Amino acid sequence: MPYFCTVLQPPDILSIARKQPILQESLELLHSKEQHIPGGVAYSIQRYNLMPQWTVEDTGMMVYQQGPESYLELRFCLTGNAYCDDPRCSGGQACRKAGSTCGARPSLDLFHFRFSATYVTPFVKGKQSTSRTDEVLAFRYPSSFTKIVPLCGRSRLILESLLSHHYEGSLENIFVNSQVQALLLYSLECLLEEKEEGVFACKFLSNEADREKIAKAREILLEHIGQPLTIKELSRKVAMNECYLKKGFKELFGTTIFDFYQGQRMEHARYLLYEKGLSVTEVSLLLGYSSISHFSTAFKKHTGLKPCDLLLR
């Protein structure tokens, strides 16, 4: 892999998960996917054949690198899934449910996400907080570190969805980017003081139905990436009071509705410009901007780059 630091080099997530080193030559690669967009999130997902004699624990790791080329990485090792190379089979799950034998094999899934300083520092711009999380995101934390992070149920669901989704092209980029941001949020929570599980500042969030409405609002925003919605329109779609929706969204996802939506639009714009080679005019129209100048200003504010900079690479 030319860009990614291989997960099989120290600090090795797989060796930690298995409690002893595993040589790369001993792994049978079943499937691999990776992507790198300048200034964004670089990621790789690798599926290996899980040997029956291996005892591997599901593990997560955060790597914070301070220096000339600062970055933040998340690495995960996940077992319990199965892989089948039949495109009609959803990771072996559909075949097993149908009672047939498709040859699906237990898999060892390794995930590697690298967040550049350009990508994460906008999350803390203009904020006065001096928490450890903010210091890490702003790359002000003085020393590099590696930390094992708990693989909670929310993170596990995201990793599973990244393995099993059926999106392609632009929709895949929107989906993956949104999932990776949520994964970063849940992983960073381990740097904060642990809170009593299930306790929310917004009392109404103790109601599961209200949490589901807010999660649905997030999905709707992603579905309308090129058709901006007002808070009023969004609240009507999920049948929730505007004030509750705004407060609940901020607590559940750590960002405002506007900042989340704007961030998703700009990351999708980065993908369309760099990966798809669309013109600045085409991208601004696809994302619902009334003028190219408004789009260019928003893009530079979020990424630190002019849209044309990606076209020249």
MOUR-V723360 format. One record per run of one state. SS is the DSSP state (alpha for helix, beta for strand, coil for the rest). FROM is the first residue (numbers start at 0). TO is the last residue. Records with the same first field share a line. If there is no record, write none. Layout:
BEGIN
SS = FROM-TO / FROM-TO
END
This chain:
BEGIN
coil = 0-11 / 18-22 / 26-27 / 35-39 / 49-57 / 65-69 / 83-91 / 97-103 / 124-130 / 137-143 / 149-151 / 164-167 / 191-201 / 206-206 / 223-229 / 238-240 / 253-255 / 274-278 / 286-290 / 303-305 / 311-312
alpha = 12-17 / 23-25 / 92-96 / 116-123 / 131-136 / 152-163 / 168-190 / 202-205 / 207-222 / 230-237 / 241-252 / 256-273 / 279-285 / 291-302 / 306-310
beta = 28-34 / 40-48 / 58-64 / 70-82 / 104-115 / 144-148
END
